Amino acid sequence: TQEKHRQLTDSLPIALYEADLSGRLTYGNRSGVELFGYEWEEFEKGLNILHLIAPEDRERACDKGVV
């Protein structure tokens, strides 16, 4: 089932992510990883959701409780 889920989401042309409650990205589909220019190895090492927000908007996202 998990493999079917990955195959389906990897075929989508939009970015999809999952994050845990601490903001650590736990899943990203192929489009999502490529969109932000990361390599799979970087993603698998553990990126925080803040890495997907433009640096100039990170403080504001934290202040608004988005992250």
PDB file of N, CA, C, O and CB in Angstrom:
ATOM      1  N   THR A   1       0.823  -1.192   0.000  1.00  0.00           N
ATOM      2  CA  THR A   1       0.000   0.000   0.000  1.00  0.00           C
ATOM      3  C   THR A   1       0.866   1.256   0.000  1.00  0.00           C
ATOM      4  O   THR A   1       0.588   2.202  -0.737  1.00  0.00           O
ATOM      5  CB  THR A   1      -0.936  -0.002   1.204  1.00  0.00           C
ATOM      6  N   GLN A   2       1.902   1.268   0.813  1.00  0.00           N
ATOM      7  CA  GLN A   2       2.791   2.424   0.871  1.00  0.00           C
ATOM      8  C   GLN A   2       3.498   2.654  -0.461  1.00  0.00           C
ATOM      9  O   GLN A   2       3.687   3.795  -0.885  1.00  0.00           O
ATOM     10  CB  GLN A   2       3.818   2.243   1.982  1.00  0.00           C
ATOM     11  N   GLU A   3       3.887   1.563  -1.114  1.00  0.00           N
ATOM     12  CA  GLU A   3       4.545   1.677  -2.416  1.00  0.00           C
ATOM     13  C   GLU A   3       3.583   2.226  -3.464  1.00  0.00           C
ATOM     14  O   GLU A   3       3.985   3.037  -4.298  1.00  0.00           O
ATOM     15  CB  GLU A   3       5.091   0.312  -2.863  1.00  0.00           C
ATOM     16  N   LYS A   4       2.340   1.808  -3.439  1.00  0.00           N
ATOM     17  CA  LYS A   4       1.334   2.339  -4.373  1.00  0.00           C
ATOM     18  C   LYS A   4       1.112   3.829  -4.132  1.00  0.00           C
ATOM     19  O   LYS A   4       0.964   4.606  -5.075  1.00  0.00           O
ATOM     20  CB  LYS A   4      -0.002   1.573  -4.229  1.00  0.00           C
ATOM     21  N   HIS A   5       1.090   4.211  -2.876  1.00  0.00           N
ATOM     22  CA  HIS A   5       0.932   5.629  -2.518  1.00  0.00           C
ATOM     23  C   HIS A   5       2.084   6.441  -3.091  1.00  0.00           C
ATOM     24  O   HIS A   5       1.863   7.499  -3.679  1.00  0.00           O
ATOM     25  CB  HIS A   5       0.861   5.808  -0.978  1.00  0.00           C
ATOM     26  N   ARG A   6       3.283   5.968  -2.929  1.00  0.00           N
ATOM     27  CA  ARG A   6       4.476   6.665  -3.430  1.00  0.00           C
ATOM     28  C   ARG A   6       4.444   6.750  -4.955  1.00  0.00           C
ATOM     29  O   ARG A   6       4.758   7.801  -5.514  1.00  0.00           O
ATOM     30  CB  ARG A   6       5.766   5.946  -2.962  1.00  0.00           C
ATOM     31  N   GLN A   7       4.073   5.675  -5.633  1.00  0.00           N
ATOM     32  CA  GLN A   7       3.998   5.690  -7.084  1.00  0.00           C
ATOM     33  C   GLN A   7       2.966   6.710  -7.569  1.00  0.00           C
ATOM     34  O   GLN A   7       3.213   7.448  -8.522  1.00  0.00           O
ATOM     35  CB  GLN A   7       3.654   4.296  -7.611  1.00  0.00           C
ATOM     36  N   LEU A   8       1.830   6.744  -6.916  1.00  0.00           N
ATOM     37  CA  LEU A   8       0.773   7.685  -7.289  1.00  0.00           C
ATOM     38  C   LEU A   8       1.219   9.122  -7.077  1.00  0.00           C
ATOM     39  O   LEU A   8       1.088   9.947  -7.981  1.00  0.00           O
ATOM     40  CB  LEU A   8      -0.496   7.408  -6.487  1.00  0.00           C
ATOM     41  N   THR A   9       1.740   9.433  -5.902  1.00  0.00           N
ATOM     42  CA  THR A   9       2.114  10.817  -5.621  1.00  0.00           C
ATOM     43  C   THR A   9       3.326  11.253  -6.433  1.00  0.00           C
ATOM     44  O   THR A   9       3.435  12.428  -6.783  1.00  0.00           O
ATOM     45  CB  THR A   9       2.397  10.991  -4.139  1.00  0.00           C
ATOM     46  N   ASP A  10       4.233  10.344  -6.739  1.00  0.00           N
ATOM     47  CA  ASP A  10       5.389  10.698  -7.565  1.00  0.00           C
ATOM     48  C   ASP A  10       4.991  11.024  -8.997  1.00  0.00           C
ATOM     49  O   ASP A  10       5.717  11.733  -9.694  1.00  0.00           O
ATOM     50  CB  ASP A  10       6.399   9.566  -7.561  1.00  0.00           C
ATOM     51  N   SER A  11       3.858  10.520  -9.438  1.00  0.00           N
ATOM     52  CA  SER A  11       3.418  10.797 -10.802  1.00  0.00           C
ATOM     53  C   SER A  11       2.682  12.135 -10.927  1.00  0.00           C
ATOM     54  O   SER A  11       2.412  12.584 -12.041  1.00  0.00           O
ATOM     55  CB  SER A  11       2.522   9.679 -11.285  1.00  0.00           C
ATOM     56  N   LEU A  12       2.360  12.768  -9.817  1.00  0.00           N
ATOM     57  CA  LEU A  12       1.635  14.044  -9.855  1.00  0.00           C
ATOM     58  C   LEU A  12       2.571  15.201 -10.207  1.00  0.00           C
ATOM     59  O   LEU A  12       3.730  15.212  -9.793  1.00  0.00           O
ATOM     60  CB  LEU A  12       0.955  14.311  -8.501  1.00  0.00           C
ATOM     61  N   PRO A  13       2.069  16.176 -10.970  1.00  0.00           N
ATOM     62  CA  PRO A  13       2.905  17.319 -11.366  1.00  0.00           C
ATOM     63  C   PRO A  13       2.924  18.446 -10.328  1.00  0.00           C
ATOM     64  O   PRO A  13       3.415  19.539 -10.610  1.00  0.00           O
ATOM     65  CB  PRO A  13       2.418  17.869 -12.688  1.00  0.00           C
ATOM     66  N   ILE A  14       2.394  18.184  -9.137  1.00  0.00           N
ATOM     67  CA  ILE A  14       2.397  19.196  -8.071  1.00  0.00           C
ATOM     68  C   ILE A  14       3.234  18.695  -6.899  1.00  0.00           C
ATOM     69  O   ILE A  14       3.452  17.493  -6.741  1.00  0.00           O
ATOM     70  CB  ILE A  14       0.944  19.523  -7.606  1.00  0.00           C
ATOM     71  N   ALA A  15       3.695  19.628  -6.089  1.00  0.00           N
ATOM     72  CA  ALA A  15       4.505  19.272  -4.924  1.00  0.00           C
ATOM     73  C   ALA A  15       3.603  18.830  -3.772  1.00  0.00           C
ATOM     74  O   ALA A  15       2.626  19.503  -3.443  1.00  0.00           O
ATOM     75  CB  ALA A  15       5.392  20.465  -4.489  1.00  0.00           C
ATOM     76  N   LEU A  16       3.938  17.705  -3.170  1.00  0.00           N
ATOM     77  CA  LEU A  16       3.235  17.200  -1.998  1.00  0.00           C
ATOM     78  C   LEU A  16       4.248  16.908  -0.903  1.00  0.00           C
ATOM     79  O   LEU A  16       5.305  16.330  -1.154  1.00  0.00           O
ATOM     80  CB  LEU A  16       2.412  15.931  -2.343  1.00  0.00           C
ATOM     81  N   TYR A  17       3.912  17.314   0.311  1.00  0.00           N
ATOM     82  CA  TYR A  17       4.785  17.086   1.460  1.00  0.00           C
ATOM     83  C   TYR A  17       3.969  16.620   2.646  1.00  0.00           C
ATOM     84  O   TYR A  17       2.775  16.899   2.754  1.00  0.00           O
ATOM     85  CB  TYR A  17       5.569  18.358   1.816  1.00  0.00           C
ATOM     86  N   GLU A  18       4.634  15.908   3.526  1.00  0.00           N
ATOM     87  CA  GLU A  18       4.104  15.581   4.837  1.00  0.00           C
ATOM     88  C   GLU A  18       5.159  16.004   5.845  1.00  0.00           C
ATOM     89  O   GLU A  18       6.358  15.883   5.596  1.00  0.00           O
ATOM     90  CB  GLU A  18       3.747  14.050   4.966  1.00  0.00           C
ATOM     91  N   ALA A  19       4.702  16.499   6.980  1.00  0.00           N
ATOM     92  CA  ALA A  19       5.626  16.901   8.044  1.00  0.00           C
ATOM     93  C   ALA A  19       5.087  16.403   9.375  1.00  0.00           C
ATOM     94  O   ALA A  19       3.878  16.254   9.553  1.00  0.00           O
ATOM     95  CB  ALA A  19       5.821  18.449   8.071  1.00  0.00           C
ATOM     96  N   ASP A  20       5.995  16.150  10.302  1.00  0.00           N
ATOM     97  CA  ASP A  20       5.550  15.758  11.637  1.00  0.00           C
ATOM     98  C   ASP A  20       5.246  17.022  12.444  1.00  0.00           C
ATOM     99  O   ASP A  20       5.370  18.134  11.928  1.00  0.00           O
ATOM    100  CB  ASP A  20       6.629  14.879  12.356  1.00  0.00           C
ATOM    101  N   LEU A  21       4.860  16.858  13.671  1.00  0.00           N
ATOM    102  CA  LEU A  21       4.454  17.996  14.502  1.00  0.00           C
ATOM    103  C   LEU A  21       5.593  18.958  14.819  1.00  0.00           C
ATOM    104  O   LEU A  21       5.350  20.111  15.173  1.00  0.00           O
ATOM    105  CB  LEU A  21       3.863  17.495  15.786  1.00  0.00           C
ATOM    106  N   SER A  22       6.833  18.492  14.694  1.00  0.00           N
ATOM    107  CA  SER A  22       7.963  19.377  14.960  1.00  0.00           C
ATOM    108  C   SER A  22       8.388  20.152  13.713  1.00  0.00           C
ATOM    109  O   SER A  22       9.302  20.975  13.772  1.00  0.00           O
ATOM    110  CB  SER A  22       9.139  18.572  15.493  1.00  0.00           C
ATOM    111  N   GLY A  23       7.722  19.888  12.580  1.00  0.00           N
ATOM    112  CA  GLY A  23       8.058  20.593  11.352  1.00  0.00           C
ATOM    113  C   GLY A  23       9.068  19.881  10.484  1.00  0.00           C
ATOM    114  O   GLY A  23       9.483  20.418   9.456  1.00  0.00           O
ATOM    115  N   ARG A  24       9.477  18.681  10.872  1.00  0.00           N
ATOM    116  CA  ARG A  24      10.431  17.898  10.076  1.00  0.00           C
ATOM    117  C   ARG A  24       9.676  17.240   8.935  1.00  0.00           C
ATOM    118  O   ARG A  24       8.672  16.561   9.153  1.00  0.00           O
ATOM    119  CB  ARG A  24      11.165  16.825  10.952  1.00  0.00           C
ATOM    120  N   LEU A  25      10.162  17.443   7.716  1.00  0.00           N
ATOM    121  CA  LEU A  25       9.528  16.827   6.561  1.00  0.00           C
ATOM    122  C   LEU A  25       9.744  15.326   6.599  1.00  0.00           C
ATOM    123  O   LEU A  25      10.876  14.856   6.712  1.00  0.00           O
ATOM    124  CB  LEU A  25      10.077  17.419   5.253  1.00  0.00           C
ATOM    125  N   THR A  26       8.666  14.584   6.506  1.00  0.00           N
ATOM    126  CA  THR A  26       8.739  13.126   6.565  1.00  0.00           C
ATOM    127  C   THR A  26       8.484  12.492   5.207  1.00  0.00           C
ATOM    128  O   THR A  26       8.762  11.308   5.016  1.00  0.00           O
ATOM    129  CB  THR A  26       7.745  12.592   7.577  1.00  0.00           C
ATOM    130  N   TYR A  27       7.960  13.260   4.268  1.00  0.00           N
ATOM    131  CA  TYR A  27       7.713  12.745   2.926  1.00  0.00           C
ATOM    132  C   TYR A  27       7.647  13.901   1.947  1.00  0.00           C
ATOM    133  O   TYR A  27       7.159  14.983   2.273  1.00  0.00           O
ATOM    134  CB  TYR A  27       6.411  11.918   2.880  1.00  0.00           C
ATOM    135  N   GLY A  28       8.132  13.667   0.771  1.00  0.00           N
ATOM    136  CA  GLY A  28       7.993  14.609  -0.332  1.00  0.00           C
ATOM    137  C   GLY A  28       7.950  13.828  -1.625  1.00  0.00           C
ATOM    138  O   GLY A  28       8.734  12.898  -1.817  1.00  0.00           O
ATOM    139  N   ASN A  29       7.044  14.193  -2.512  1.00  0.00           N
ATOM    140  CA  ASN A  29       7.008  13.491  -3.787  1.00  0.00           C
ATOM    141  C   ASN A  29       8.104  14.032  -4.703  1.00  0.00           C
ATOM    142  O   ASN A  29       8.768  15.018  -4.383  1.00  0.00           O
ATOM    143  CB  ASN A  29       5.618  13.631  -4.452  1.00  0.00           C
ATOM    144  N   ARG A  30       8.277  13.384  -5.826  1.00  0.00           N
ATOM    145  CA  ARG A  30       9.351  13.739  -6.757  1.00  0.00           C
ATOM    146  C   ARG A  30       9.254  15.212  -7.182  1.00  0.00           C
ATOM    147  O   ARG A  30      10.259  15.922  -7.186  1.00  0.00           O
ATOM    148  CB  ARG A  30       9.303  12.824  -7.999  1.00  0.00           C
ATOM    149  N   SER A  31       8.058  15.666  -7.536  1.00  0.00           N
ATOM    150  CA  SER A  31       7.887  17.064  -7.967  1.00  0.00           C
ATOM    151  C   SER A  31       8.260  18.033  -6.851  1.00  0.00           C
ATOM    152  O   SER A  31       8.870  19.073  -7.102  1.00  0.00           O
ATOM    153  CB  SER A  31       6.435  17.316  -8.414  1.00  0.00           C
ATOM    154  N   GLY A  32       7.898  17.695  -5.638  1.00  0.00           N
ATOM    155  CA  GLY A  32       8.206  18.567  -4.517  1.00  0.00           C
ATOM    156  C   GLY A  32       9.691  18.688  -4.234  1.00  0.00           C
ATOM    157  O   GLY A  32      10.189  19.775  -3.944  1.00  0.00           O
ATOM    158  N   VAL A  33      10.386  17.584  -4.319  1.00  0.00           N
ATOM    159  CA  VAL A  33      11.828  17.603  -4.072  1.00  0.00           C
ATOM    160  C   VAL A  33      12.535  18.375  -5.186  1.00  0.00           C
ATOM    161  O   VAL A  33      13.425  19.183  -4.918  1.00  0.00           O
ATOM    162  CB  VAL A  33      12.388  16.159  -3.970  1.00  0.00           C
ATOM    163  N   GLU A  34      12.138  18.125  -6.432  1.00  0.00           N
ATOM    164  CA  GLU A  34      12.772  18.801  -7.566  1.00  0.00           C
ATOM    165  C   GLU A  34      12.426  20.287  -7.628  1.00  0.00           C
ATOM    166  O   GLU A  34      13.266  21.101  -8.013  1.00  0.00           O
ATOM    167  CB  GLU A  34      12.361  18.131  -8.862  1.00  0.00           C
ATOM    168  N   LEU A  35      11.209  20.647  -7.257  1.00  0.00           N
ATOM    169  CA  LEU A  35      10.769  22.037  -7.316  1.00  0.00           C
ATOM    170  C   LEU A  35      11.678  22.956  -6.508  1.00  0.00           C
ATOM    171  O   LEU A  35      11.996  24.064  -6.940  1.00  0.00           O
ATOM    172  CB  LEU A  35       9.340  22.154  -6.815  1.00  0.00           C
ATOM    173  N   PHE A  36      12.089  22.495  -5.348  1.00  0.00           N
ATOM    174  CA  PHE A  36      12.908  23.321  -4.479  1.00  0.00           C
ATOM    175  C   PHE A  36      14.399  23.089  -4.666  1.00  0.00           C
ATOM    176  O   PHE A  36      15.213  23.679  -3.956  1.00  0.00           O
ATOM    177  CB  PHE A  36      12.540  23.072  -3.056  1.00  0.00           C
ATOM    178  N   GLY A  37      14.764  22.232  -5.616  1.00  0.00           N
ATOM    179  CA  GLY A  37      16.168  22.048  -5.957  1.00  0.00           C
ATOM    180  C   GLY A  37      16.962  21.190  -4.988  1.00  0.00           C
ATOM    181  O   GLY A  37      18.192  21.232  -4.993  1.00  0.00           O
ATOM    182  N   TYR A  38      16.287  20.421  -4.164  1.00  0.00           N
ATOM    183  CA  TYR A  38      16.988  19.534  -3.245  1.00  0.00           C
ATOM    184  C   TYR A  38      17.289  18.200  -3.910  1.00  0.00           C
ATOM    185  O   TYR A  38      16.639  17.813  -4.880  1.00  0.00           O
ATOM    186  CB  TYR A  38      16.165  19.319  -1.975  1.00  0.00           C
ATOM    187  N   GLU A  39      18.263  17.518  -3.385  1.00  0.00           N
ATOM    188  CA  GLU A  39      18.556  16.154  -3.792  1.00  0.00           C
ATOM    189  C   GLU A  39      17.834  15.234  -2.808  1.00  0.00           C
ATOM    190  O   GLU A  39      17.568  15.627  -1.672  1.00  0.00           O
ATOM    191  CB  GLU A  39      20.113  15.874  -3.826  1.00  0.00           C
ATOM    192  N   TRP A  40      17.520  14.017  -3.236  1.00  0.00           N
ATOM    193  CA  TRP A  40      16.848  13.067  -2.361  1.00  0.00           C
ATOM    194  C   TRP A  40      17.627  12.847  -1.076  1.00  0.00           C
ATOM    195  O   TRP A  40      17.041  12.698  -0.004  1.00  0.00           O
ATOM    196  CB  TRP A  40      16.644  11.746  -3.076  1.00  0.00           C
ATOM    197  N   GLU A  41      18.960  12.827  -1.188  1.00  0.00           N
ATOM    198  CA  GLU A  41      19.781  12.578  -0.004  1.00  0.00           C
ATOM    199  C   GLU A  41      19.586  13.669   1.046  1.00  0.00           C
ATOM    200  O   GLU A  41      19.531  13.384   2.242  1.00  0.00           O
ATOM    201  CB  GLU A  41      21.256  12.484  -0.392  1.00  0.00           C
ATOM    202  N   GLU A  42      19.483  14.918   0.595  1.00  0.00           N
ATOM    203  CA  GLU A  42      19.263  16.021   1.534  1.00  0.00           C
ATOM    204  C   GLU A  42      17.916  15.878   2.220  1.00  0.00           C
ATOM    205  O   GLU A  42      17.786  16.073   3.428  1.00  0.00           O
ATOM    206  CB  GLU A  42      19.348  17.374   0.812  1.00  0.00           C
ATOM    207  N   PHE A  43      16.928  15.537   1.424  1.00  0.00           N
ATOM    208  CA  PHE A  43      15.587  15.377   1.972  1.00  0.00           C
ATOM    209  C   PHE A  43      15.552  14.250   2.994  1.00  0.00           C
ATOM    210  O   PHE A  43      14.966  14.397   4.066  1.00  0.00           O
ATOM    211  CB  PHE A  43      14.579  15.108   0.852  1.00  0.00           C
ATOM    212  N   GLU A  44      16.175  13.131   2.666  1.00  0.00           N
ATOM    213  CA  GLU A  44      16.162  11.984   3.565  1.00  0.00           C
ATOM    214  C   GLU A  44      16.922  12.239   4.860  1.00  0.00           C
ATOM    215  O   GLU A  44      16.632  11.612   5.879  1.00  0.00           O
ATOM    216  CB  GLU A  44      16.743  10.788   2.868  1.00  0.00           C
ATOM    217  N   LYS A  45      17.889  13.147   4.834  1.00  0.00           N
ATOM    218  CA  LYS A  45      18.629  13.483   6.055  1.00  0.00           C
ATOM    219  C   LYS A  45      17.765  14.276   7.029  1.00  0.00           C
ATOM    220  O   LYS A  45      18.052  14.320   8.225  1.00  0.00           O
ATOM    221  CB  LYS A  45      19.889  14.280   5.712  1.00  0.00           C
ATOM    222  N   GLY A  46      16.724  14.894   6.525  1.00  0.00           N
ATOM    223  CA  GLY A  46      15.800  15.616   7.388  1.00  0.00           C
ATOM    224  C   GLY A  46      15.833  17.112   7.180  1.00  0.00           C
ATOM    225  O   GLY A  46      16.705  17.809   7.698  1.00  0.00           O
ATOM    226  N   LEU A  47      14.888  17.589   6.428  1.00  0.00           N
ATOM    227  CA  LEU A  47      14.727  19.027   6.238  1.00  0.00           C
ATOM    228  C   LEU A  47      13.562  19.498   7.089  1.00  0.00           C
ATOM    229  O   LEU A  47      12.618  18.747   7.334  1.00  0.00           O
ATOM    230  CB  LEU A  47      14.500  19.381   4.737  1.00  0.00           C
ATOM    231  N   ASN A  48      13.630  20.725   7.531  1.00  0.00           N
ATOM    232  CA  ASN A  48      12.533  21.323   8.259  1.00  0.00           C
ATOM    233  C   ASN A  48      11.647  22.048   7.270  1.00  0.00           C
ATOM    234  O   ASN A  48      12.122  22.528   6.240  1.00  0.00           O
ATOM    235  CB  ASN A  48      13.040  22.279   9.364  1.00  0.00           C
ATOM    236  N   ILE A  49      10.378  22.131   7.571  1.00  0.00           N
ATOM    237  CA  ILE A  49       9.417  22.795   6.699  1.00  0.00           C
ATOM    238  C   ILE A  49       9.847  24.237   6.398  1.00  0.00           C
ATOM    239  O   ILE A  49       9.481  24.790   5.361  1.00  0.00           O
ATOM    240  CB  ILE A  49       8.021  22.780   7.341  1.00  0.00           C
ATOM    241  N   LEU A  50      10.613  24.835   7.294  1.00  0.00           N
ATOM    242  CA  LEU A  50      11.091  26.203   7.063  1.00  0.00           C
ATOM    243  C   LEU A  50      11.991  26.302   5.839  1.00  0.00           C
ATOM    244  O   LEU A  50      12.109  27.374   5.245  1.00  0.00           O
ATOM    245  CB  LEU A  50      11.840  26.707   8.284  1.00  0.00           C
ATOM    246  N   HIS A  51      12.630  25.194   5.451  1.00  0.00           N
ATOM    247  CA  HIS A  51      13.478  25.203   4.264  1.00  0.00           C
ATOM    248  C   HIS A  51      12.671  25.445   2.995  1.00  0.00           C
ATOM    249  O   HIS A  51      13.235  25.815   1.965  1.00  0.00           O
ATOM    250  CB  HIS A  51      14.236  23.892   4.153  1.00  0.00           C
ATOM    251  N   LEU A  52      11.365  25.239   3.058  1.00  0.00           N
ATOM    252  CA  LEU A  52      10.511  25.418   1.884  1.00  0.00           C
ATOM    253  C   LEU A  52       9.909  26.818   1.806  1.00  0.00           C
ATOM    254  O   LEU A  52       9.215  27.150   0.844  1.00  0.00           O
ATOM    255  CB  LEU A  52       9.403  24.390   1.893  1.00  0.00           C
ATOM    256  N   ILE A  53      10.174  27.625   2.810  1.00  0.00           N
ATOM    257  CA  ILE A  53       9.675  28.998   2.854  1.00  0.00           C
ATOM    258  C   ILE A  53      10.828  29.935   2.519  1.00  0.00           C
ATOM    259  O   ILE A  53      11.941  29.775   3.021  1.00  0.00           O
ATOM    260  CB  ILE A  53       9.060  29.338   4.255  1.00  0.00           C
ATOM    261  N   ALA A  54      10.552  30.900   1.678  1.00  0.00           N
ATOM    262  CA  ALA A  54      11.591  31.864   1.286  1.00  0.00           C
ATOM    263  C   ALA A  54      12.214  32.473   2.539  1.00  0.00           C
ATOM    264  O   ALA A  54      11.498  32.826   3.476  1.00  0.00           O
ATOM    265  CB  ALA A  54      11.001  32.984   0.368  1.00  0.00           C
ATOM    266  N   PRO A  55      13.549  32.600   2.567  1.00  0.00           N
ATOM    267  CA  PRO A  55      14.234  33.116   3.764  1.00  0.00           C
ATOM    268  C   PRO A  55      13.633  34.425   4.285  1.00  0.00           C
ATOM    269  O   PRO A  55      13.530  34.619   5.496  1.00  0.00           O
ATOM    270  CB  PRO A  55      15.705  33.329   3.458  1.00  0.00           C
ATOM    271  N   GLU A  56      13.244  35.310   3.390  1.00  0.00           N
ATOM    272  CA  GLU A  56      12.696  36.585   3.841  1.00  0.00           C
ATOM    273  C   GLU A  56      11.299  36.454   4.457  1.00  0.00           C
ATOM    274  O   GLU A  56      10.816  37.401   5.076  1.00  0.00           O
ATOM    275  CB  GLU A  56      12.648  37.550   2.684  1.00  0.00           C
ATOM    276  N   ASP A  57      10.648  35.307   4.301  1.00  0.00           N
ATOM    277  CA  ASP A  57       9.302  35.108   4.845  1.00  0.00           C
ATOM    278  C   ASP A  57       9.277  34.174   6.052  1.00  0.00           C
ATOM    279  O   ASP A  57       8.219  33.978   6.651  1.00  0.00           O
ATOM    280  CB  ASP A  57       8.396  34.561   3.771  1.00  0.00           C
ATOM    281  N   ARG A  58      10.404  33.602   6.417  1.00  0.00           N
ATOM    282  CA  ARG A  58      10.426  32.615   7.499  1.00  0.00           C
ATOM    283  C   ARG A  58      10.018  33.198   8.846  1.00  0.00           C
ATOM    284  O   ARG A  58       9.229  32.593   9.572  1.00  0.00           O
ATOM    285  CB  ARG A  58      11.803  32.014   7.613  1.00  0.00           C
ATOM    286  N   GLU A  59      10.546  34.363   9.182  1.00  0.00           N
ATOM    287  CA  GLU A  59      10.204  34.971  10.475  1.00  0.00           C
ATOM    288  C   GLU A  59       8.710  35.262  10.548  1.00  0.00           C
ATOM    289  O   GLU A  59       8.070  35.015  11.570  1.00  0.00           O
ATOM    290  CB  GLU A  59      11.012  36.270  10.698  1.00  0.00           C
ATOM    291  N   ARG A  60       8.166  35.785   9.465  1.00  0.00           N
ATOM    292  CA  ARG A  60       6.743  36.103   9.442  1.00  0.00           C
ATOM    293  C   ARG A  60       5.895  34.832   9.558  1.00  0.00           C
ATOM    294  O   ARG A  60       4.867  34.845  10.235  1.00  0.00           O
ATOM    295  CB  ARG A  60       6.388  36.863   8.154  1.00  0.00           C
ATOM    296  N   ALA A  61       6.303  33.745   8.917  1.00  0.00           N
ATOM    297  CA  ALA A  61       5.578  32.475   9.002  1.00  0.00           C
ATOM    298  C   ALA A  61       5.579  31.965  10.443  1.00  0.00           C
ATOM    299  O   ALA A  61       4.563  31.462  10.924  1.00  0.00           O
ATOM    300  CB  ALA A  61       6.207  31.421   8.054  1.00  0.00           C
ATOM    301  N   CYS A  62       6.698  32.090  11.120  1.00  0.00           N
ATOM    302  CA  CYS A  62       6.776  31.666  12.519  1.00  0.00           C
ATOM    303  C   CYS A  62       5.908  32.544  13.406  1.00  0.00           C
ATOM    304  O   CYS A  62       5.224  32.045  14.299  1.00  0.00           O
ATOM    305  CB  CYS A  62       8.223  31.698  13.010  1.00  0.00           C
ATOM    306  N   ASP A  63       5.932  33.850  13.162  1.00  0.00           N
ATOM    307  CA  ASP A  63       5.125  34.775  13.953  1.00  0.00           C
ATOM    308  C   ASP A  63       3.639  34.529  13.795  1.00  0.00           C
ATOM    309  O   ASP A  63       2.871  34.717  14.738  1.00  0.00           O
ATOM    310  CB  ASP A  63       5.442  36.192  13.572  1.00  0.00           C
ATOM    311  N   LYS A  64       3.230  34.111  12.609  1.00  0.00           N
ATOM    312  CA  LYS A  64       1.806  33.865  12.321  1.00  0.00           C
ATOM    313  C   LYS A  64       1.375  32.464  12.744  1.00  0.00           C
ATOM    314  O   LYS A  64       0.203  32.110  12.615  1.00  0.00           O
ATOM    315  CB  LYS A  64       1.525  34.061  10.828  1.00  0.00           C
ATOM    316  N   GLY A  65       2.307  31.670  13.244  1.00  0.00           N
ATOM    317  CA  GLY A  65       1.989  30.327  13.695  1.00  0.00           C
ATOM    318  C   GLY A  65       1.837  29.329  12.552  1.00  0.00           C
ATOM    319  O   GLY A  65       1.293  28.242  12.745  1.00  0.00           O
ATOM    320  N   VAL A  66       2.311  29.689  11.372  1.00  0.00           N
ATOM    321  CA  VAL A  66       2.241  28.768  10.240  1.00  0.00           C
ATOM    322  C   VAL A  66       3.163  27.591  10.466  1.00  0.00           C
ATOM    323  O   VAL A  66       2.852  26.466  10.077  1.00  0.00           O
ATOM    324  CB  VAL A  66       2.601  29.481   8.931  1.00  0.00           C
ATOM    325  N   VAL A  67       4.294  27.847  11.092  1.00  0.00           N
ATOM    326  CA  VAL A  67       5.276  26.806  11.340  1.00  0.00           C
ATOM    327  C   VAL A  67       5.555  26.743  12.814  1.00  0.00           C
ATOM    328  O   VAL A  67       6.363  25.926  13.255  1.00  0.00           O
ATOM    329  CB  VAL A  67       6.570  27.053  10.550  1.00  0.00           C
TER     330      VAL A  67
END
